Amino acid sequence: MRHSSKERQSISPEFGRSLAASALAFLAADAERLQRFLNLTGLGPHNLRDAAEDPAFHGSVLEYMLADEELLLRFAADSDLEPETVALAHQALCGPAHVGDP
């Protein structure tokens, strides 16, 4: 079931963390997707679990998903979510993005 616009406006950090865990599971379900994620983050099987316990990691996983439109659309469809929900979950974890911020 897709989230209504009202539901999307009230996304909590807890939902963001849960969605990040789902996104990580989505990446891990495909060896090629997971390897690309690991290559870009510098993580490996030896430290991924520890990284996942860092609160900042959750926002980073969602940011990774948002940076690749094709991946984002696949994840959103697989999770029965609107792609915008991922962006709102990221915002709930990391705050709003500021244009021009370094």
Secondary structure by P-SEA (a helix, b strand, c coil): ccccaaaaaaccaaaaaaaaaaaaaaaaccaaaaaaaaaaaccccccaaaaaacaaaaaaaaaaaaacaaaaaaaaaaacccaaaaaaaaaaaccccccccc
